[in-house]
Amino acid sequence: MKTLTVSVVTPDGPVLEESYDMVSVRAEGGELGILPGHIPLVAPLTISAVRLKKQGNTDYVAVSGGFLEVRPDKVTILAQAAENPSDIDVDRAEAAKQRAEERLNETKSEEIDFTRAKSALQRATNRLEVANNK
């Protein structure tokens, strides 16, 4: 069976490089499923979990935006940040989620950047979901 080589890279270095049967990602335009032989494609990614399928098993990687490049035999994800489930500090992610929720609930303060707080909440929630899918 044909496979795809999947590389997940951040500014801090590589996070993953392995072969998979299928890749599912959430791009800004919607959900994408990529199989070997897919047409070339470049798409911006949202804060989400990348699902990597191999022989009936699914692996997850939390990404915080970035870009996806697809070639017929290779998928490269250039992410602003990416973490494997085993690398996620759940306590830290819970604390970040709680801080973001508190900021979003502070409607009286003009100093709160709601867009930034909403992104922080999305990142923390995504990390927790990926950590729980180990």
Rosetta blueprint (number, residue, H / E / L):
1 M L
2 K L
3 T L
4 L E
5 T E
6 V E
7 S E
8 V E
9 V E
10 T E
11 P L
12 D L
13 G E
14 P E
15 V E
16 L E
17 E E
18 E E
19 S E
20 Y E
21 D L
22 M E
23 V E
24 S E
25 V E
26 R E
27 A E
28 E L
29 G L
30 G E
31 E E
32 L E
33 G E
34 I E
35 L L
36 P L
37 G L
38 H L
39 I L
40 P L
41 L E
42 V E
43 A E
44 P E
45 L E
46 T E
47 I E
48 S E
49 A E
50 V E
51 R E
52 L E
53 K E
54 K E
55 Q L
56 G L
57 N E
58 T E
59 D E
60 Y E
61 V E
62 A E
63 V E
64 S E
65 G E
66 G E
67 F E
68 L E
69 E E
70 V E
71 R E
72 P L
73 D L
74 K E
75 V E
76 T E
77 I E
78 L E
79 A E
80 Q L
81 A L
82 A E
83 E E
84 N L
85 P H
86 S H
87 D H
88 I L
89 D L
90 V H
91 D H
92 R H
93 A H
94 E H
95 A H
96 A H
97 K H
98 Q H
99 R H
100 A H
101 E H
102 E H
103 R H
104 L H
105 N H
106 E L
107 T L
108 K L
109 S L
110 E L
111 E L
112 I L
113 D L
114 F H
115 T H
116 R H
117 A H
118 K H
119 S H
120 A H
121 L H
122 Q H
123 R H
124 A H
125 T H
126 N H
127 R H
128 L H
129 E H
130 V H
131 A H
132 N H
133 N L
134 K L
